[in-house]
Amino acid sequence: MALSVPKVHPLPPILAEWTDRSGDYFDRVQKTEPEYLVWSRFPVKVYVQPADQWSQTWVTLMTQAVNEWKAYFPLELVDRRDSADIRIDRASIPLRFPPVERVRFADVRFELYEQDAILQHRMIIRVQPNRPDLSMLAAARHELGHALGIWGHSSLETDVMYFSQVRTPPLISARDVNTLKRVYEQPTRLGW
């Protein structure tokens, strides 16, 4: 796949209107192969794996996390897995041996593909069920931050993108939104 020259996309309207001066942690966001992981078509479509009779709470929590980010970024819940840009799946996260990092019960990965000669991506979030509700919600908030483009972590416990779970998980902070906005002001090869 031929990679285009990195260019900046227009900001999503919600981020374009966002103004706050409380700082960010953009310096901790990493570039990937296509530069920054930004979406260029809105709303970004999110699919939450449906519930069985035991997992309705999981679906409710995942949907709540999507709706919380929706206040800052254009997202749409969809019913079809194949039409989603971001998928949120119920899945156990396998332990790695030997353990080289902390135990995780949620993660996100991206896949690149080309459609109509345009470089695109999709995100797959896995959140382990059967955890305390607050932990599942915090994990979904955090992984959605990655899926929206914050490919890094904050060093402050008051940010959703703090690198580890904390006793009292924070809501999405102004610093999280400021960082997301800075990401979307960067050039990328995605969407071109």
C-alpha positions as CSV (number, residue, x, y, z in Angstrom):
1,M,0.0,0.0,0.0
2,A,1.5,3.3,-1.0
3,L,1.6,5.9,1.8
4,S,0.6,9.4,1.0
5,V,2.3,12.5,2.4
6,P,1.0,13.3,5.9
7,K,-1.5,16.1,6.0
8,V,-3.8,17.6,8.6
9,H,-7.6,16.9,8.4
10,P,-10.2,19.5,9.5
11,L,-11.0,19.2,13.2
12,P,-14.3,17.5,14.1
13,P,-16.7,20.3,15.0
14,I,-16.9,19.4,18.7
15,L,-13.1,19.6,19.0
16,A,-12.9,22.7,16.9
17,E,-15.2,24.5,19.4
18,W,-13.4,23.2,22.5
19,T,-11.3,25.9,24.3
20,D,-9.5,25.2,27.5
21,R,-6.1,26.2,28.8
22,S,-5.5,23.7,31.5
23,G,-2.7,21.8,29.7
24,D,-2.3,18.5,28.0
25,Y,0.1,15.5,27.8
26,F,0.6,15.6,24.0
27,D,4.3,15.1,24.5
28,R,3.5,11.5,25.7
29,V,1.5,10.6,22.6
30,Q,3.3,8.3,20.2
31,K,3.3,8.3,16.4
32,T,2.6,5.0,14.6
33,E,3.3,3.9,11.0
34,P,0.7,6.3,9.5
35,E,1.8,9.1,11.9
36,Y,-1.1,9.9,14.2
37,L,-4.2,7.7,14.5
38,V,-6.9,10.2,13.7
39,W,-10.3,9.7,12.2
40,S,-11.3,11.8,9.2
41,R,-15.0,10.8,8.6
42,F,-17.6,11.6,11.2
43,P,-19.3,10.4,13.2
44,V,-17.0,7.5,14.0
45,K,-19.1,4.3,14.2
46,V,-18.8,2.2,17.4
47,Y,-20.1,-1.3,17.8
48,V,-20.6,-2.9,21.2
49,Q,-20.8,-6.7,21.2
50,P,-24.4,-7.5,22.2
51,A,-25.4,-9.0,25.5
52,D,-26.3,-12.5,26.4
53,Q,-28.5,-13.0,29.4
54,W,-25.5,-12.6,31.8
55,S,-23.8,-9.6,30.2
56,Q,-26.3,-6.8,29.9
57,T,-24.4,-4.8,32.6
58,W,-21.3,-5.1,30.5
59,V,-23.1,-3.7,27.5
60,T,-24.6,-0.9,29.6
61,L,-21.2,0.1,30.9
62,M,-19.5,0.0,27.4
63,T,-22.4,2.1,26.0
64,Q,-22.0,4.6,28.9
65,A,-18.3,5.0,28.1
66,V,-19.1,5.7,24.4
67,N,-21.7,8.3,25.5
68,E,-19.2,10.0,27.8
69,W,-16.7,10.5,25.0
70,K,-19.5,11.5,22.7
71,A,-19.8,14.8,24.6
72,Y,-16.3,15.7,23.2
73,F,-16.1,13.7,19.9
74,P,-18.6,12.7,17.2
75,L,-19.5,9.0,17.8
76,E,-22.4,6.9,16.7
77,L,-23.4,3.5,18.1
78,V,-24.2,1.0,15.4
79,D,-25.8,-2.4,15.4
80,R,-23.7,-4.0,12.7
81,R,-20.2,-5.2,13.5
82,D,-19.0,-4.9,9.9
83,S,-20.0,-1.2,9.6
84,A,-18.0,-0.2,12.7
85,D,-14.8,1.8,12.8
86,I,-14.3,0.9,16.5
87,R,-15.4,-2.5,17.9
88,I,-15.8,-3.2,21.6
89,D,-15.7,-6.9,22.3
90,R,-16.1,-9.0,25.5
91,A,-12.9,-11.0,25.7
92,S,-10.4,-12.3,28.2
93,I,-6.9,-10.8,27.8
94,P,-4.4,-13.6,27.8
95,L,-1.5,-13.4,30.3
96,R,1.9,-13.2,28.7
97,F,4.7,-15.5,30.0
98,P,7.1,-14.6,31.2
99,P,5.2,-11.6,32.5
100,V,7.0,-8.4,31.2
101,E,4.3,-5.9,32.1
102,R,1.4,-5.5,34.5
103,V,-1.7,-7.6,34.2
104,R,-4.3,-6.0,31.9
105,F,-8.0,-6.8,31.5
106,A,-8.5,-4.4,28.6
107,D,-6.6,-3.5,25.5
108,V,-6.9,-1.9,22.0
109,R,-5.2,-2.6,18.7
110,F,-5.5,-1.1,15.3
111,E,-5.6,-2.5,11.8
112,L,-4.7,-0.6,8.7
113,Y,-6.4,-1.3,5.4
114,E,-6.8,0.4,2.0
115,Q,-10.2,1.2,0.6
116,D,-10.8,3.1,-2.6
117,A,-7.0,4.0,-2.6
118,I,-7.4,5.7,0.8
119,L,-5.5,4.5,3.9
120,Q,-8.0,3.7,6.6
121,H,-7.9,2.1,10.1
122,R,-10.2,0.3,12.5
123,M,-9.8,-0.2,16.2
124,I,-10.6,-3.3,18.2
125,I,-11.1,-2.9,21.9
126,R,-11.3,-5.9,24.2
127,V,-12.6,-5.5,27.7
128,Q,-12.7,-8.5,30.0
129,P,-16.2,-9.1,31.6
130,N,-16.8,-10.2,35.1
131,R,-14.9,-7.4,36.7
132,P,-16.3,-4.8,39.1
133,D,-18.5,-2.4,37.3
134,L,-16.4,0.6,38.0
135,S,-13.3,-1.1,36.7
136,M,-15.0,-2.2,33.5
137,L,-16.3,1.4,32.9
138,A,-12.9,2.9,33.6
139,A,-11.2,0.5,31.3
140,A,-13.7,1.2,28.5
141,R,-13.2,5.0,28.9
142,H,-9.4,4.6,28.8
143,E,-9.4,2.2,25.8
144,L,-11.8,4.5,23.9
145,G,-9.3,7.3,24.4
146,H,-6.7,5.2,22.6
147,A,-9.2,4.3,19.9
148,L,-10.0,8.0,19.3
149,G,-6.3,8.7,18.8
150,I,-4.6,9.2,22.1
151,W,-1.8,6.6,21.5
152,G,-0.1,7.3,24.8
153,H,-0.6,7.8,28.6
154,S,-0.9,10.6,31.0
155,S,1.3,10.8,34.1
156,L,-1.6,12.3,36.2
157,E,-4.1,10.1,38.1
158,T,-6.8,12.7,37.4
159,D,-6.8,11.9,33.7
160,V,-8.7,9.0,32.0
161,M,-5.5,8.2,30.1
162,Y,-3.4,7.7,33.2
163,F,-1.3,4.6,32.6
164,S,-2.8,2.5,35.4
165,Q,-6.2,2.0,37.1
166,V,-6.7,4.0,40.3
167,R,-8.9,3.4,43.3
168,T,-11.3,6.2,42.2
169,P,-11.4,6.2,38.4
170,P,-11.6,9.8,37.0
171,L,-14.0,11.1,34.4
172,I,-12.7,12.4,31.1
173,S,-10.7,15.5,32.0
174,A,-10.1,18.8,30.2
175,R,-6.4,17.6,29.8
176,D,-7.7,14.4,28.1
177,V,-9.8,16.5,25.6
178,N,-6.9,19.0,25.1
179,T,-4.6,16.2,24.3
180,L,-7.2,14.7,21.9
181,K,-7.5,18.1,20.2
182,R,-3.7,18.4,19.8
183,V,-3.6,14.9,18.2
184,Y,-6.2,16.0,15.7
185,E,-4.2,19.1,14.8
186,Q,-1.3,16.8,13.6
187,P,-0.6,15.5,10.1
188,T,-1.4,11.9,9.3
189,R,-1.4,9.5,6.3
190,L,-4.7,8.1,7.4
191,G,-7.8,9.2,5.4
192,W,-5.8,10.4,2.4
